[in-house]
């Protein structure tokens, strides 16, 4: 078989060699195909078509070409296969010659032994199989026309027709282009949104047509934007932080081994949860404040995601006077207002709380707003009149006035608690003032007397004034509620004591607070309670005004109410009222002085002066007739600056008898006169302890019921006694116009038959030479009594006082609101006051909770219960 094949090839070669003469035609051509291939490893193959265009029938053909590699691509022809149009039995061989001829030259040929045509028409006649010698390279291998030296004879591509004519066809070069295909994404996410602090995960996918060739691979890279991508799996992950808030443009790149790239682009909106106000004044409520005060409004916001910072607070610019501000850290709004017309009216404020997150088209919110309205009005200024040069022993009217213009906040009523010195001023009555009369207010009343929960700390005189614009006849019944100018709210009438020790003194009349609602003014509709903003007082006689406000004080107080009265989450009272104390400046006696001439007849130090003076101690100032002021000024006989004293009477007697000069007089003695009282049966016994003999003693008692004539005791058997009853007062004078005196030492001074209650309220005494002495009193209780605990409310200790008029067995029990016993105190005590201090603990020593408690006292047949409030 091998011999036959060689024979045929030899014959073909000989046949082709016979035709040395040739001709060419443009219709005859050989074309090597051009193929684009993907990068392949060594031993990979590629097939290239061989095409002819024959204008005549062919009996034989001989095609010679050469593989010329370009770049890094290296190919050789390793196989040739003929197309089926040449696969006819008459074809001598499928290829000619076998294999590569070296140097990249390849040759293929065929000859038909019978018939007229070797090829069935023009077209592809064969396929070249080329094998890669290089590994995964890019480049071009050209298939060019070539010649072949065959034993010194150069052979080229030619055709032979059936008549043995050689035809030189045109040879068109071909090529194998090893090129890279660009990868492409098959899965790329759309736009998404997450909140900062969250993590976004998505796996992208890409493909490349070269992957099947075995040389290519894909890797993923971050091309733009935050986050990271796994090079091999394409999994993208991004944990958003506060710095990422807003639009984040993401671009992921896929790249093959040969530099081909594609991009996946999408956007992630990183969102922020803005702050939200948790504490903000009700936007539907107008908050009323007084001008000249510091307005404070607490705002507070919560940030659900705690960032990126803050919340930070600021005030949105607006139209308002002054310089309101907001603390950027706490959200506290502060506005220092002034007493100026520019500060009157309604003012809108908006506080913004921001977490400072950046804003763009992706994140559009980073703040919340708290808006509220503040109304500023002129403060109510309520002042008590200060009256100058008031004569003692006279009635004096004192006005309570509303100053300024307050029509923007009409009043619906007021409740004032007024304190005064009852030893200097005796309250007579109170009347509605000009405003109430003019505007036809429907209700005005007053109540006086020491009352409340301040115990011994209570002022000696307390007066409550209450007024309402209307009660039940409809809102418009009163003609007006305020006045455009200062006006009078009420008048108080006092009797000024004839105690000349008070001359040249300032007797204050001032506002006092037992609880948070004292000294308050109601709005017209009753929806707002205006309370103290500032408190002012005077520095004594003809002294200047000064502020005494103290909002840290505990009640009761004369300096205002504590800030805790305004604490809470509801509409609490508004500090809106300035209170100014007033009072009475008692005239100085030296302006009308005529010492020793009591009866004002021009003759001093006569017996008539002594008689009139003794009558004064029994009957009061009426003993002086129409010359009260002159007689009072003349009563300072001993020139000690104190008028109407027993010492003056004693010294007057000494001067009349010639025992002492009118003045100067001996210096004051340093002696003591101690008085004690006690009820025994139906009599009040008055005992004393004196370090020296007394020249005279005067006493004033308050009486409820009736008394009979006092009787002198063993210490004053040689003295004279005078007494007089004026209303509910008993005045007693023990004296002598001769040489007798009240004995030194411990003795009984007098006893007074009594039916009802009697209390010693004032004592005046002088020694035998008319010198003032040091006086102290010890009043034993005249009846059982349980006092209100003090302080109340309290934390943690309060005092409870139980008055025992006689020696008694007692108990004080404390209960909670459920009636359970918390603590019990008991014992036996002599007549006097038992004082118990409770420290807010139960019998086991444990601290009890805040709240209301009751305490009950039992002594003999006496029983009483009161309540108290423990506040922590």
C-alpha positions, 0 to 999 in steps of 0.5 A: 500500500505504501508503495502504491501511495508513493507511486501516485505521488510520484506520478502527480509530481511528474504530471505537474512538472510536465506543464512548464508553460502556464497562463494566469487568469484573474478568475482563479484564486486561492484564499487562506481564511482569516480566523479570530481565535481566543487565547489557548494553551500549547497543543490547542488547535485552530482550524482555518479554511482554504478556499479556491475560485476556479474559472476553469475545470481543474484536473490538479492543484498544488497549494503552498503556503507559509505560517508566519507568526506575529507577536507571541503567537506561534502556530504550525500546521498539523493537519489538513482535511479536504472538503467533501467536494473533493472527497470523490473516489477519483481523487488521488489523495486527500492531501499532498504532501504529508505534514509541514515542510519545515520553516512554517511552509505547508503544501497540499495538492490533489489530482483527478485521474479521470473525468474533467473537473477536480473541484465541484465549483468554487468554495472551500476545498480544505481545512487546515488544522494549526496547533499552538506552540505558544501558551495563552498568548495574544497576537496574529499568525499570518498564512501567506503565499509561499514557494517551495524548493523541490530539488532545485526546482521552485514550486508555487501554488498552481492549478492544472486544467484537463488539457494539462495547462498550468494555471497560476492562481492569485493567492490571498493571504489569511491569518489566525488572530488570537484576540481577547474578548471583553468580559461582561456583567450578568448580574449587577444590583440596582440602587439600594438604601440602608441606614448607617450602621447596617451592612449591605451584601450582594454578589455580582456575576460576570462572564467572558466568552474566552473562558471556554478556551482554557486560558482566561479567568476573571477577577473583581475589583473595587473601582470607586466607592466604599466597601470591598469585593471578593476578587474571586467570588464577586461578593460585595460588602459594605458596612455604612458608618456615619461618615457615609451618610448620603449618596454613595456611588459604587463601581465594581470592575471585572477584569480578565487575564488579558486586560479586558474590563467591564463595570457594574455601577449602582448607588447606595443611599446611606440614610440617617435617623434624625433626632426627635423631640421628646420634650417640647412645649405644647405648640397649641399653648401660649406660655406667659411670662413677665417682662424683666424675667429670665425665661427658661424653656427646656427642650430635649430630643432623642436620636434613635441611632445616636449619631453621627453627633449630638443632638446639637441644639440651636435657635432658628433666627426670628423676629424678637428683641434681646438675645435669646439663646439655646444651650447647644448641649442641653437644649435649654432655651434662655431669654433674658427679657427687659422691662421695655415696651419692645418686650411686650407681646407674642413671640414665636421661637423654634429650636432645632435639634440636629445630629449633623448628618450630611444632607443630599438627595439620598439623605434629606433629614437630619433634624427635628424642630420644636416651636412654641409661643411665649407671651411677655406682659408687664409684671403685676407690681403689687406694693404696700404703702409706706406711710411716714411720720405716723403718730402713735395711738392713732388709726392709720390706713395703709393701701395695697396698690397695683402699679403700672399698666396691666390691661393685657393680663386682666385679673380675675381675683387675688389672694394676699397673705400679709404679715405685720408686727401685732405688738406695734399694730393692731388690725382693725379692718380691711376694705376693697380698694378703688379698682374693686369699687370702680369695676364692681368686683363681686367678692371681697373678704379678709381673715386675720390672726396667726394661723398656718403651719409655721409654729413659733416662726409665724409672724405675730400678725397675719392677714389674708385678703381675698377678692374675686371679680365675679362669682356666678353672674357671668363673665361680663358682669364686672365692668373691668378687671384691671386699670390702665394706670396704677390703682388701689386693690385694698386698704388696711386699717391699723391702730398704731400702738401707744408704746413709745418705745416704738417711736422713730421705728419702721414697722414693716407690713409685708407679704408672707408665704405659707404655701405655694399659692399664697400672694397669687393673682388669677387670670380672668379665666382662671387658667393661669395663676400668677405668683411671686417673681421678686420681693422687695423690702425697705431698710428701716425708717426712711431707708431705701428699698432693696430686693430680698428674693430667695427662691431656694427658701423653704416655706414659710417665708417672707422672701417668696416661694421656692422654685419647686412650687413651679416644678412639674409637667403640667401648666404650673404657676407663672412667676409674674408678680413683684411684691413690695413691702411697705409699713409705717414710719412712727414719728420721732418723739423728740420733735414734740418733747416736753419731758416731765409735763405729762398734763401739758400745763407748763409745769413739769414734775408735779403730782398732777403729772403722776396722777395722769401718768398712772391713769394712762397705764389703766385707761391707755392714751385716752387718759391724755385727752386731746394732747396725746402726742405732747403727753406721750413725748413728755413721758420719757421722764428718765431720758432713756429715749423710751416713752410710756414706760413704768420706769418713767412713772417711777422716776417721776415719783422720785423727782416729785419727792425730791429723791432724784433730780429731773436729769441726768439720772442714775445709770441703768441697773443690770437687774432681772425681773422674771415673770411666770404664769400658771392657771390653778383652778379658776385663777391665774397666778402671777409669780416673779423672781427679781434681783432687786426691789421693783418700783412698779410693774405694768402688765397687759393680758389678752382675755377670752371670757371674763375676769374679776379684780386682781389681788396682790400677792405676798411680794407686793402687799404694801403696793397700790394696784390699779386695773382696767378692762378695754375690750379683750385686754386687761391692763394692771399697774402695781405701783406706789407714790410713796416709798414702798417697793415690790420685794426682791427675790421669788414671790407671788405678785398677784392672782386674777380670778378668770372664767375663760382663757387669759394670756400674758402678752406684755410686761414693763417693770422698773426698779425703785430708782426708775431704771429699766430692767431685763424682763423675761416671761414664762407662760405655761399653757392655759389649755391643751393644744396640738400645734401644726408640725414645723416645717411642713412639708418637711424632709427629713425632720419635723417638730411636733409641739403638744401644750399641757396646761397641767402635768399629764400623761401623753402619747403622740402616734404617727399613722400612714394614709392606710391607718397603720401605726408608723411611730409612737412617742409617749411619757409623762410631763409637767405643765408646759410644752412637750416637743417631739422631733420625728426623723421620717423613720418607723419604729424599726429605724427604716426610712418611710416613703414620701407622702401624707401622714397623720399624727394624733395626740392624747393627753387626759381627756384631750385628743387631736389629729393633724396631717403632715407631708413628707417630701423627698 
